[in-house]
């Protein structure tokens, strides 16, 4: 009886561990090898090099925007430190992405709130950054 109960407990916990809502990303990979953070309709690929961020807007299939769509894309970002101090990040438009530098003021981690809009679609995406 104990073995049966243990087996039932094991199967019930492992099935919820591997459950995943939404669509699978198993066959998707980030275009530049970074981390993709998704909103409801849009996403952003984050490539970090030290305190420098490169932010590539992507669609729901993790595909980069076309050059024409990228030119119509607007992005703003705010950095929130642990003490709740909020700073606007200066984003620079590059040829196919936005870049920024951040300073966590000695903290190990900070939150970035990114506002992204293109072709009438607006998205807010949150993620954490750590100085490297």
N, C-alpha and C positions, 0 to 999 in steps of 0.2 A: 504494500500500500504506500509506504514512504517513497519508493522508487517511482510509482505512478504520479504522486503529488509533485515530486521533484522534477519529473519530466514535463508535466503540465506547466509548472512555473517557468522552467527554462524556455519552452516554446512560446509562452505568452510574452515573456520579456524580450526575446530576440525578434519576434515579429514586429513589435512596436519600435524596436531600436532601428530596424531597417526601413520602416515606413517613411514615405516622403510625399509630401503634398506637392502638387504642381507637376510640371513636366520634367523629364530626366535630362541631365546635362552630361550623361556618360559619353556621348559622341562629340560633344562640343569642346573646343579649346580656345583659350583667349588668343586673339590675333597677335599680340606682342609678348605673350608669355607672362602677363601680369595676372591680377585678380579681378574678376568681373563682379560688380555689385549691381543688383537688379532692382528696379522699381517695377511698377505694374506694367508699363508699356515700353520703357526705355531702360538702358543700363549704361554703365561706364566701366571701362577697363582701367585699372590703376596700375601704373608701373612706377615703382618707387626706387630712387637711387639716393640713399642718404636722406637728406631733408628736401630733395627735389621730387616733385610729383609730375608725372605725365598722365593726363586724363583723356582717354579716347572714348567718345560717345559711341555706343553700339545699340543695335536693335535687339529685339527679344530673342533672336537667333545668334546673338553674339557676333553679328557682322558689323564691320565698320561702316560709318555713313559714307555715302558718295561725296566727292569734292563739293558738288553743288549743295547737297543737304548740309554738309559741315559748315559751309559759309552762311547758312540760314540758322545755325545753331547758336543759342546763347547759353552761357553757363556762369553761375556765381557760386562762391564757396565761402563757408564760415568755419572757423576752427573754434571748438569749445574745449577749454581746459577743465581740469577737475574742479577748480574753484568756481566754475560756472562763468568765467570770463570768456566773452565771445569776441573774436577778431575776424574781420573780413580778410580773406586771402586775395591777393592780387593775381588774377589769372591772365596769362599772356596767350593770345591766339597764335599758334604755330601753323604750319602748313596743313596738318591733319589731326591736331590735338591741341589741348590747352595745357599749359605748364604753370607751375607755381612752386614756391618754396615756403616751408612752414617752420615754425619754431615752437616747440612744446614747453619752452621756458623751464627746462630741467625735469619735467614730468615724463614718466615712462610711456604715457599714452594720451592721445587726445582724440576727440570726435570731430569728424568733418561732416557738415551738412551741405550737400551739393544740390543746387537748383539747376535743372536742365530743361530747356525748351527748344523745340524744333517743329516746324510745320503744324502749328496749332496744338501740339501735345506738350504738356508740362509734367515734370516729374521731380520729386524730391527723394534723394538717396542719401542714407547715412552710413558711414563706416568709420572705423578707427584706424589711426596711423600711429606708428611708433618710430622714433628716430633710430636710424641704423648706424 
